[in-house]
């Protein structure tokens, strides 16, 4: 597979404070990659460097095998970025915001209604951005990012402030974009979102990547306890080691209709972050 993004020994500082330290990372074409970390970890700075909005102090960042800080106009036509309400015009309505960007890209306006429907904003198409809620602005920013059909889509907290139904709709669209071959670089605080969507993730803490890999494989890697947690019908909670003896006991509970719930102790990404850093995943 070709590499859409390659970072080598990337470093960046602000006022002599290191915010990104020796970042080595590659993202394959068509991959959904998730960058996870608390506020201030360096996620947005990294996106700014990859997209050429900021020049790194040391190391290299390449997109389509081109230096990020020297991307061509053709390169930028293949990239879309969603960062907060970046690129929304408050005095224009939803439809005209998207129409403006279609005009800039030299595209027609045939799919604007379709995109607005996808993100649940069709009924608000004539509403000015200034009158939208935070969640609706977020959905419009997402629509603006996907309407140009990019090769690489950067999504910075795309579901922040959205209700569960809309989040599921956005997740469906993200997976559709992947199916169409789009490379997606996602930052999120939502661990469920990362586990559901991402092929690979990196945990970023104080400018350092502390873990990398497939979310499910990482969780299995840190499953030190390897136990079952069982809740019986009589209210009793039991922990059992994963072995043949436990299997027989669980079988007995099931036959005698004593078992109410059973769970493995496999950790989630948030507990792994705490184990690696000694800190809670501050949202």
Legacy VTK file of the C-alpha trace (Angstrom):
# vtk DataFile Version 3.0
C-alpha trace
ASCII
DATASET POLYDATA
POINTS 283 float
0.000 0.000 0.000
1.128 3.552 -0.747
1.718 5.935 2.125
-0.562 8.975 2.241
1.282 10.606 5.173
4.822 9.995 6.431
6.394 11.731 9.452
10.063 11.228 10.272
11.691 12.407 13.508
9.312 15.366 13.577
9.841 17.909 16.339
8.200 21.220 17.148
8.520 23.789 19.915
6.797 26.997 20.954
8.916 29.444 22.972
11.451 26.690 23.721
8.717 24.385 25.007
8.656 21.061 23.154
5.116 20.264 21.972
5.974 17.427 19.547
8.971 15.216 20.208
10.515 12.877 17.635
7.250 11.801 15.975
7.607 8.878 13.548
4.396 7.850 11.865
2.971 6.655 8.556
-0.622 6.455 7.357
-1.541 4.261 4.413
-3.869 5.342 1.629
-7.462 4.380 2.464
-6.745 3.994 6.180
-8.654 5.575 9.059
-5.970 6.684 11.480
-6.824 8.014 14.928
-4.674 10.364 16.998
-5.778 10.242 20.622
-4.630 12.430 23.466
-5.812 14.913 26.086
-6.121 18.637 25.448
-2.694 20.160 24.969
-1.074 16.900 23.870
-0.126 18.361 20.450
-2.849 16.871 18.216
-3.941 20.101 16.501
-0.334 21.278 16.117
0.467 18.035 14.321
-2.440 18.486 11.905
-1.327 22.074 11.248
2.155 20.804 10.336
0.933 17.941 8.126
-1.395 20.266 6.203
1.305 22.907 5.711
-0.211 25.553 7.948
2.846 25.387 10.218
6.462 24.495 9.553
8.023 21.960 11.904
11.227 22.901 13.716
12.983 19.653 12.807
12.351 16.388 10.971
10.000 15.993 8.032
6.323 15.714 7.176
5.216 14.466 3.768
1.810 14.167 2.112
1.571 12.347 -1.226
5.396 12.073 -0.972
5.626 15.894 -1.071
6.943 18.088 1.727
3.958 19.383 3.722
5.214 22.961 3.708
5.605 22.952 -0.087
2.391 21.329 -1.223
1.174 22.334 -4.673
-2.236 23.695 -5.579
-3.082 20.251 -6.995
-2.089 18.636 -3.688
-4.355 20.982 -1.747
-7.288 20.116 -4.010
-7.000 16.555 -2.655
-7.097 17.620 1.010
-9.972 18.701 3.245
-9.701 19.819 6.851
-12.338 20.071 9.558
-11.120 21.951 12.620
-13.774 23.438 14.934
-15.793 25.929 12.830
-12.868 26.516 10.478
-14.062 28.019 7.196
-17.664 28.804 8.103
-19.057 32.211 7.207
-21.430 33.431 9.912
-23.500 35.715 7.646
-24.131 33.053 5.029
-26.687 30.282 5.390
-25.797 26.587 5.332
-26.509 26.143 1.630
-24.553 29.226 0.564
-21.560 28.233 2.698
-21.277 24.987 0.771
-22.091 26.708 -2.523
-19.203 29.135 -1.962
-16.691 26.300 -1.531
-18.055 24.459 -4.544
-17.521 27.652 -6.581
-13.939 27.972 -5.296
-13.226 24.372 -6.321
-14.885 24.859 -9.699
-17.585 22.294 -8.970
-21.319 22.370 -9.638
-23.930 22.536 -6.875
-25.782 19.290 -7.571
-24.755 17.450 -4.403
-25.242 20.239 -1.824
-28.744 19.140 -0.822
-27.551 15.531 -0.653
-24.677 16.424 1.700
-26.906 18.604 3.901
-29.369 15.720 4.169
-26.557 13.318 5.133
-25.492 15.512 8.068
-29.065 16.317 9.118
-29.068 19.991 8.079
-31.381 19.989 5.072
-34.217 21.652 7.013
-31.748 24.354 8.143
-30.298 24.984 4.672
-31.524 28.615 4.639
-30.482 29.325 8.250
-27.493 31.623 8.742
-24.500 30.065 10.493
-24.729 32.731 13.209
-28.086 31.234 14.243
-26.929 27.617 14.420
-26.179 25.718 17.610
-22.615 24.487 18.254
-23.578 20.976 17.213
-25.167 22.191 13.969
-22.067 24.260 13.165
-20.003 21.140 13.720
-22.158 19.213 11.266
-21.851 21.981 8.673
-18.061 22.059 9.083
-18.082 18.297 8.496
-20.254 18.754 5.389
-17.847 21.403 4.080
-14.949 18.983 4.537
-16.485 16.039 2.660
-18.302 17.873 -0.146
-15.160 18.232 -2.283
-14.547 14.446 -2.177
-10.962 14.662 -0.875
-8.229 12.031 -1.079
-7.187 12.855 2.499
-9.695 14.042 5.091
-8.465 15.593 8.350
-11.120 15.536 11.068
-10.330 17.298 14.356
-12.930 16.181 16.936
-15.673 15.733 14.286
-18.428 14.578 16.676
-17.771 16.940 19.583
-21.032 18.384 20.924
-23.278 16.150 18.810
-26.146 13.972 20.016
-25.787 10.155 19.823
-28.063 9.810 16.771
-26.090 12.367 14.769
-22.793 10.813 15.915
-23.906 7.469 14.484
-24.844 9.191 11.210
-21.427 10.888 11.035
-19.693 7.579 11.763
-21.604 5.989 8.881
-20.452 8.743 6.511
-16.832 8.405 7.671
-16.943 4.661 6.930
-18.481 5.417 3.522
-15.596 7.808 2.802
-13.128 5.049 3.694
-14.978 2.608 1.439
-14.542 5.119 -1.396
-10.779 5.118 -0.826
-10.421 8.279 1.246
-7.598 8.409 3.791
-8.917 9.785 7.084
-6.778 11.338 9.828
-8.981 11.628 12.900
-8.372 13.226 16.279
-10.833 12.397 19.028
-11.409 12.209 22.771
-14.049 9.554 22.199
-12.448 6.168 22.871
-15.511 4.278 21.594
-15.273 6.267 18.367
-11.597 5.364 17.938
-12.174 1.665 18.610
-15.136 1.574 16.221
-13.658 3.488 13.285
-9.871 3.364 13.286
-7.597 0.829 11.601
-4.704 2.147 13.690
-4.346 4.694 16.472
-1.531 6.522 18.247
-1.758 7.660 21.863
-0.141 11.084 22.198
0.960 12.435 25.577
2.933 15.641 26.105
4.159 15.539 22.516
5.252 11.889 22.582
3.628 8.851 20.984
3.367 6.398 23.874
1.554 3.600 22.008
0.617 2.742 18.414
-1.335 -0.004 16.681
-4.753 -1.459 15.978
-7.128 -0.508 18.845
-8.328 -4.060 19.532
-4.788 -5.463 19.393
-3.580 -2.791 21.841
-6.374 -3.673 24.271
-5.467 -7.366 24.079
-1.789 -6.518 24.581
-2.539 -4.798 27.889
-4.941 -7.428 29.176
-2.724 -8.333 32.134
-5.478 -9.683 34.381
-7.029 -12.094 31.886
-10.048 -12.772 34.064
-13.819 -13.113 33.779
-16.068 -10.898 35.865
-19.317 -12.711 36.637
-22.527 -11.437 38.216
-24.895 -14.104 39.509
-28.655 -13.912 39.885
-28.310 -13.844 43.682
-26.316 -10.586 43.454
-22.918 -12.176 44.006
-19.933 -10.870 41.964
-17.121 -13.305 41.142
-13.766 -12.981 39.370
-12.367 -16.089 37.677
-9.080 -16.765 35.931
-9.373 -17.738 32.280
-8.693 -21.494 32.411
-10.376 -24.877 31.994
-11.559 -25.007 35.623
-13.328 -21.656 35.249
-14.936 -22.822 32.008
-16.484 -25.786 33.818
-17.749 -23.558 36.639
-19.281 -21.088 34.174
-20.934 -23.994 32.370
-22.443 -25.095 35.681
-23.765 -21.596 36.381
-25.406 -21.509 32.952
-26.992 -24.972 33.285
-28.422 -24.050 36.693
-29.621 -20.638 35.427
-27.481 -18.776 37.980
-25.526 -16.583 35.553
-26.805 -13.061 34.900
-23.805 -11.357 33.208
-20.233 -12.211 32.230
-17.468 -9.889 31.013
-13.766 -10.159 30.297
-11.380 -7.754 32.042
-9.896 -6.549 28.747
-9.001 -2.862 29.241
-10.143 0.009 27.042
-7.922 2.669 25.474
-8.595 5.090 28.301
-7.372 2.711 31.005
-4.335 1.885 28.866
-3.530 5.586 28.569
-3.709 5.857 32.358
-1.399 2.860 32.745
1.167 4.331 30.345
1.135 7.907 31.610
-0.127 7.702 35.196
-2.731 10.325 34.262
-6.428 10.312 33.537
-7.498 11.003 29.978
-8.500 14.617 30.574
-11.115 15.632 28.049
LINES 1 284
283 0 1 2 3 4 5 6 7 8 9 10 11 12 13 14 15 16 17 18 19 20 21 22 23 24 25 26 27 28 29 30 31 32 33 34 35 36 37 38 39 40 41 42 43 44 45 46 47 48 49 50 51 52 53 54 55 56 57 58 59 60 61 62 63 64 65 66 67 68 69 70 71 72 73 74 75 76 77 78 79 80 81 82 83 84 85 86 87 88 89 90 91 92 93 94 95 96 97 98 99 100 101 102 103 104 105 106 107 108 109 110 111 112 113 114 115 116 117 118 119 120 121 122 123 124 125 126 127 128 129 130 131 132 133 134 135 136 137 138 139 140 141 142 143 144 145 146 147 148 149 150 151 152 153 154 155 156 157 158 159 160 161 162 163 164 165 166 167 168 169 170 171 172 173 174 175 176 177 178 179 180 181 182 183 184 185 186 187 188 189 190 191 192 193 194 195 196 197 198 199 200 201 202 203 204 205 206 207 208 209 210 211 212 213 214 215 216 217 218 219 220 221 222 223 224 225 226 227 228 229 230 231 232 233 234 235 236 237 238 239 240 241 242 243 244 245 246 247 248 249 250 251 252 253 254 255 256 257 258 259 260 261 262 263 264 265 266 267 268 269 270 271 272 273 274 275 276 277 278 279 280 281 282
